[in-house]
Amino acid sequence: MHLDWTALGEVAAVSTGVTVAVVVVFALGVLGVARAEGPRDDGGSDALGFAQAGLCFLACAAVVAYGIYLIVPQFH
């Protein structure tokens, strides 16, 4: 049995990198929600915070959908 250690290392590196990136983007989305909720207490609204949160959560959902697409063979 022969293992391609280079390919295994590449898969591990890419999966670790994508995981860290998704966590960071999700955290930025939570920060956007917190930024939007802060001025609401004062009677205002922060549209930039909602836009940031929406884009970040949409990006996370797109990564999850792409992963499901790659796993399920009927989608190919």
N, C-alpha and C positions, 0 to 999 in steps of 0.2 A: 504494500500500500504506500502510495506516494502522496505527500501533502505539499501543496504549493504554499509555503509559508509567506511568501510575498503577497499573494492574493489574500490570505487570511489577515495579514497585517493591514492591508489596504481597506478591507471590509471593516475591521475593528476601528481603524482611524476615522473612516467616513461616518460610521454609525455613531461614534463618540462625538464627533464634530457636529453632526446634525442634531443629536440629542441636546448638546449644550446650546446650540443656536435656537432651537425651539423653546427651551426653558427661558433663555434670555428674552426672546420675543414675547413669550407669554407674560413674563415679569414686567416688560414694558407696557403690555396691555393692562395689567393690573394697576400700574402706575398711572396710566391714562384715566382709568376709572376713578382712582383716588383723586387725581387732579380735577376731574369734572365734578366730583362730589364735594370738594372743599368749598368752592364758591356758591354751591347750592345752599349751604347753610347760611350764607349771607344774603340770599335772595337772588343771586346772579346765576349765570350758567356759563360753562366753559366748553364751547363747541370744539375747541382744539383737543381737549382731553378725550371727548367722546370719539372724535375722528381717529386719534391715536389708538384708542382702545379697539375701535372697530377694525382698523387695518391690521393691528397685531393679532387679534383673535381670528380674523379672516385668513391671515397667513398661516396660523397654527392649524386651522381647519383644512386648509389646502394641503399642508404637509401630511396630515393624517389621511386625507382622502387619497393622496398619491400613494401612500404606503399601503392602503387597502387595495388600491388598483393593482399594485405590484404583487400583492399576495394572492388575490383571487384570480384564478385562471380564466374564469368565464368572462372577465372584463377585457381580455386581450383580443 
